[in-house]
Structures are given as C-alpha cells and as structure tokens.
Amino acid sequence: MWWVKAIVVILLLAAVFSLGRALMSLARGESREGKTMRALAWRVGFSVAVFLFILLSMYMGWIKPHDVNPAMRHGQPIEQAGPR
C-alpha cells in the first residue's frame, strides 16, 4: 500500500530533519539551553515511531515482509560445499 510507504518516508524525513536541527544547535553553541537534547529526543521518538508503525503494518497485513533466506536461491536450496 502506497500510503504505508508514504508515512514511513515522512517519519524518516522528520528524523533526519530533527538530527539536522540538533547539529545546528550544537554548532551554534545552544546546547546549554537543551535544544540539542530536545532535538535528539525527537529524532529517537521518530525512529521508534517508524519501527512501531512497521510492526503494526505487518501485523495488520498492510505490508508483507520478504522471505529472505541466504541458503535459498530462486526458491531452490543452495548446495553446500564441503563434506556432509
């Protein structure tokens, strides 16, 4: 579903924006007022929100995880090298 991807992208962009605000407040020397810590706290909050939203989306069936198995190639098992 396209709207799930859009929400994830928006939350990730908000986390990057918050990280940029923290960097700017740190570079300007405004860390004593707590702006850096507040911006970093928002970034962590956005990252947790992305994680929880992805879990909720999988639970609700809006998205389906890929079945990634390194021992399989094109749905067929990869022969193991060496003695058995």
N, C-alpha and C positions, 0 to 999 in steps of 0.2 A: 504494500500500500504506500502510495507516494507521500501521504501526509505523515506517516510514521518517520520516514526518512527526513522530511522537512523539519519535524520537531527535533530530531536528533541533531541535524545540522545547525539549527538555530541555537540549541543549548550548547553545542560545541563552540560556535562562534562567540556566544556570550562568555564562555570560559576563557577563550583566547583574549577577548576584549578586556575582561577583568584582570587577566595576567598582565596585559599591556598597561592598564591603569596602575597596577602595583609597581611595575617597573618605572613608570613616570613619577610616581610619588616618591619612590626610593631615590631616583636620580635628582629630584628637586630638593631632597632633604626634608620631606614632610613626614618621615616615618615616626617622629616623636608624637605627632597628633593621632597616630593609629590608622592613618589612611592606607598604609601599605598592608597592615594586618587585616583590615576590613576587606580590602580588595582581594587578598589571597583567600580569605574565608569565603567570599562569594564564589571564587574560582573553584574551590573544593566543593561547595554546595552545588554548583552547576555540574561538575563532574559526577558527583553522587547521583544527581537527578538523571543524568544520561544513563548511567548504569542501571538504576532502578526502572527507568522507562523502558529500556531494552528488555529487562527481565519481565516486566509487565506485558510488553508486546508479545514476547514469546509465549507467556502463559495464556494470554487471551487468543493466541493464534493469528495475530495480525502479521507477524513475521515468522519465518521458519529458519532455524539455524542450518547451515550447511553441514553435511556429514563428511567431515574431513578426517580421513584415516590414512596416515602415512604408509601403512602396509598394503594399501589398495591402490591400483592404478586403473582407471577407466572401469571401475566396478569389479575388477578381477584381482585376486591376490598376487602380490609380487613374490616371485620365487626367492627364497632366502639363499644367500651364498654361503658356502662352507658346509661342513659335515652336520648331519642331523642327529 
